[in-house]
Amino acid sequence: MDKKKKSTPRKSSEMKRPKIMIGMGTCGMGAGAKGVLASIEKELKKQKQSVDLIRTGCIGMCSHEVLVDVILPGRTRVTYSKVKPDIVPQILEEHIGQGKVVKKYALSQMPHNGKGGRQYKGLPFFDDLEINKSQFKLVTKNCGIIDPDSIDEYITRDGYKALKKVLALMSPKAVIDEVSNAGLRGRGGGGSYSIIFIGVVIMAVAVIGFVLFRRKPVTAPVRVSRAESRRTARTEAKRIEARSAHRPEAHAPVTVPGPARAAPAAVPGPGTGVVFCSHCGTKLAAGAAFCHACGNKAGGSA
C-alpha cells in the first residue's frame, strides 16, 4: 500500500536569527558593495556569528550607498549609510553581538517586511527622511526591501495578489475590460495601448493557457472561439481609437504636392525619322502618345 506523500509546508516568514541585507544594485556596486560584502563574510566567520546574509537591490538612495541593513528578530530594520569595509567589524560586533545601534553610521529604521517591531530610540524612520517624504512607490516598492530570491517574502508583501484575483474571480472579458479601462500603455518607446497588443494575440489564434499558482491547477480553463475573440478585439480597438481621437484633424491624412514636372518631348533619332522617348530613350512606335516603358507623354513624332 502506497504511502501518501506529505506536502512540504511553506517556509515561515518569521525570523529565527539576525539578517543582514546589502544593496547590490548598480549604484551599490559602483560605490564598493563587493568589497563591503567580502568584509562582512570575513568578519562573520571571525566573530562566529550565525546570520542570514542577503543581497538585495537599490532602495532609491544612491547617494548613500553602500547601504547595509541589520535586522534582529523582533526589532525594526536599521539602515547604515556609506558603509566601508573598515567599519564593518564595529557594526557586527555592536549591533549583531550586543543589540546596540551604531548611531554614528545609522541612517534610519523601518518595519521589517511591513510588520512592526520594537523601535530604536532617537533613530528616524526611513519614510520620514526628507528625500522620501513626498515619494509614493508603486512598481518599485519592493526594491531593496525584500530578498529578491525569496518567494515567501514577496507573497508576504502582497506578491501575486493581482494574478490570484484574475485566476479566481475574473473572466477573460473582465480582464480585457480592466486593461482597456486602465489605459495601460507599453514602455517600448511608442507608448501604444497594451490592449491593442492583446487584441492582436486574440485575433491571431484562440489559445488555451494554463498558469500554475502555488501548485494549484486551473480546474476550469475557459475556451474562447476564434470568431468571438475577433469580435472582442475589434470592439476594443474601436474603443481605443475613439478614446484617442480627441483631435481628429491630427489624424487626417495630409497630401503634399510634389514639384511640377514637365512632360518630356519625343526626340527623333538622328537622320532616321524614328522617334525615341526623351525621358528613357526607348524606341517608340509611330504616332504613340505615351512611352510604353516609362509611361511619360511621347509628344510629337519625328
ZIZIMO-V900143 format. One record per residue. N is the residue number from 1. RES is the residue in three letters. NEAR is the number of other C-alpha atoms within 10 Angstrom. Layout:
N_RES_NEAR ; N_RES_NEAR
This chain:
1_MET_3 ; 2_ASP_4 ; 3_LYS_5 ; 4_LYS_6 ; 5_LYS_6 ; 6_LYS_6 ; 7_SER_6 ; 8_THR_6 ; 9_PRO_6 ; 10_ARG_7 ; 11_LYS_10 ; 12_SER_9 ; 13_SER_12 ; 14_GLU_9 ; 15_MET_13 ; 16_LYS_12 ; 17_ARG_14 ; 18_PRO_19 ; 19_LYS_18 ; 20_ILE_20 ; 21_MET_24 ; 22_ILE_27 ; 23_GLY_26 ; 24_MET_24 ; 25_GLY_21 ; 26_THR_12 ; 27_CYS_19 ; 28_GLY_26 ; 29_MET_15 ; 30_GLY_13 ; 31_ALA_21 ; 32_GLY_17 ; 33_ALA_26 ; 34_LYS_17 ; 35_GLY_13 ; 36_VAL_23 ; 37_LEU_23 ; 38_ALA_11 ; 39_SER_17 ; 40_ILE_23 ; 41_GLU_14 ; 42_LYS_14 ; 43_GLU_18 ; 44_LEU_18 ; 45_LYS_10 ; 46_LYS_10 ; 47_GLN_12 ; 48_LYS_9 ; 49_GLN_16 ; 50_SER_12 ; 51_VAL_17 ; 52_ASP_13 ; 53_LEU_17 ; 54_ILE_18 ; 55_ARG_18 ; 56_THR_21 ; 57_GLY_20 ; 58_CYS_21 ; 59_ILE_18 ; 60_GLY_16 ; 61_MET_15 ; 62_CYS_17 ; 63_SER_12 ; 64_HIS_15 ; 65_GLU_26 ; 66_VAL_29 ; 67_LEU_27 ; 68_VAL_29 ; 69_ASP_22 ; 70_VAL_23 ; 71_ILE_25 ; 72_LEU_21 ; 73_PRO_15 ; 74_GLY_18 ; 75_ARG_20 ; 76_THR_23 ; 77_ARG_28 ; 78_VAL_30 ; 79_THR_23 ; 80_TYR_24 ; 81_SER_19 ; 82_LYS_19 ; 83_VAL_22 ; 84_LYS_18 ; 85_PRO_17 ; 86_ASP_11 ; 87_ILE_14 ; 88_VAL_19 ; 89_PRO_17 ; 90_GLN_13 ; 91_ILE_24 ; 92_LEU_22 ; 93_GLU_17 ; 94_GLU_13 ; 95_HIS_18 ; 96_ILE_22 ; 97_GLY_13 ; 98_GLN_10 ; 99_GLY_14 ; 100_LYS_13 ; 101_VAL_20 ; 102_VAL_16 ; 103_LYS_13 ; 104_LYS_8 ; 105_TYR_14 ; 106_ALA_20 ; 107_LEU_21 ; 108_SER_22 ; 109_GLN_23 ; 110_MET_25 ; 111_PRO_18 ; 112_HIS_19 ; 113_ASN_16 ; 114_GLY_11 ; 115_LYS_12 ; 116_GLY_13 ; 117_GLY_15 ; 118_ARG_12 ; 119_GLN_17 ; 120_TYR_17 ; 121_LYS_7 ; 122_GLY_8 ; 123_LEU_15 ; 124_PRO_16 ; 125_PHE_18 ; 126_PHE_18 ; 127_ASP_15 ; 128_ASP_13 ; 129_LEU_12 ; 130_GLU_9 ; 131_ILE_11 ; 132_ASN_13 ; 133_LYS_10 ; 134_SER_10 ; 135_GLN_9 ; 136_PHE_10 ; 137_LYS_10 ; 138_LEU_7 ; 139_VAL_7 ; 140_THR_12 ; 141_LYS_13 ; 142_ASN_20 ; 143_CYS_17 ; 144_GLY_22 ; 145_ILE_23 ; 146_ILE_23 ; 147_ASP_18 ; 148_PRO_16 ; 149_ASP_11 ; 150_SER_11 ; 151_ILE_13 ; 152_ASP_16 ; 153_GLU_20 ; 154_TYR_17 ; 155_ILE_12 ; 156_THR_14 ; 157_ARG_16 ; 158_ASP_9 ; 159_GLY_14 ; 160_TYR_15 ; 161_LYS_10 ; 162_ALA_10 ; 163_LEU_12 ; 164_LYS_13 ; 165_LYS_11 ; 166_VAL_14 ; 167_LEU_16 ; 168_ALA_10 ; 169_LEU_10 ; 170_MET_13 ; 171_SER_12 ; 172_PRO_13 ; 173_LYS_10 ; 174_ALA_12 ; 175_VAL_15 ; 176_ILE_19 ; 177_ASP_13 ; 178_GLU_14 ; 179_VAL_15 ; 180_SER_20 ; 181_ASN_12 ; 182_ALA_12 ; 183_GLY_14 ; 184_LEU_14 ; 185_ARG_16 ; 186_GLY_14 ; 187_ARG_10 ; 188_GLY_7 ; 189_GLY_7 ; 190_GLY_8 ; 191_GLY_10 ; 192_SER_14 ; 193_TYR_19 ; 194_SER_17 ; 195_ILE_24 ; 196_ILE_19 ; 197_PHE_14 ; 198_ILE_16 ; 199_GLY_20 ; 200_VAL_15 ; 201_VAL_15 ; 202_ILE_22 ; 203_MET_18 ; 204_ALA_12 ; 205_VAL_14 ; 206_ALA_16 ; 207_VAL_13 ; 208_ILE_9 ; 209_GLY_9 ; 210_PHE_12 ; 211_VAL_12 ; 212_LEU_9 ; 213_PHE_12 ; 214_ARG_8 ; 215_ARG_7 ; 216_LYS_8 ; 217_PRO_11 ; 218_VAL_14 ; 219_THR_7 ; 220_ALA_7 ; 221_PRO_12 ; 222_VAL_13 ; 223_ARG_11 ; 224_VAL_14 ; 225_SER_12 ; 226_ARG_15 ; 227_ALA_13 ; 228_GLU_13 ; 229_SER_20 ; 230_ARG_19 ; 231_ARG_14 ; 232_THR_16 ; 233_ALA_22 ; 234_ARG_17 ; 235_THR_13 ; 236_GLU_19 ; 237_ALA_19 ; 238_LYS_11 ; 239_ARG_14 ; 240_ILE_17 ; 241_GLU_12 ; 242_ALA_11 ; 243_ARG_10 ; 244_SER_12 ; 245_ALA_12 ; 246_HIS_10 ; 247_ARG_8 ; 248_PRO_9 ; 249_GLU_9 ; 250_ALA_9 ; 251_HIS_10 ; 252_ALA_8 ; 253_PRO_7 ; 254_VAL_8 ; 255_THR_6 ; 256_VAL_6 ; 257_PRO_6 ; 258_GLY_6 ; 259_PRO_6 ; 260_ALA_6 ; 261_ARG_6 ; 262_ALA_8 ; 263_ALA_12 ; 264_PRO_14 ; 265_ALA_16 ; 266_ALA_27 ; 267_VAL_22 ; 268_PRO_18 ; 269_GLY_14 ; 270_PRO_9 ; 271_GLY_7 ; 272_THR_8 ; 273_GLY_12 ; 274_VAL_16 ; 275_VAL_24 ; 276_PHE_22 ; 277_CYS_26 ; 278_SER_19 ; 279_HIS_18 ; 280_CYS_13 ; 281_GLY_15 ; 282_THR_16 ; 283_LYS_18 ; 284_LEU_21 ; 285_ALA_15 ; 286_ALA_13 ; 287_GLY_12 ; 288_ALA_15 ; 289_ALA_16 ; 290_PHE_16 ; 291_CYS_22 ; 292_HIS_15 ; 293_ALA_13 ; 294_CYS_12 ; 295_GLY_12 ; 296_ASN_19 ; 297_LYS_19 ; 298_ALA_24 ; 299_GLY_19 ; 300_GLY_14 ; 301_SER_19 ; 302_ALA_16
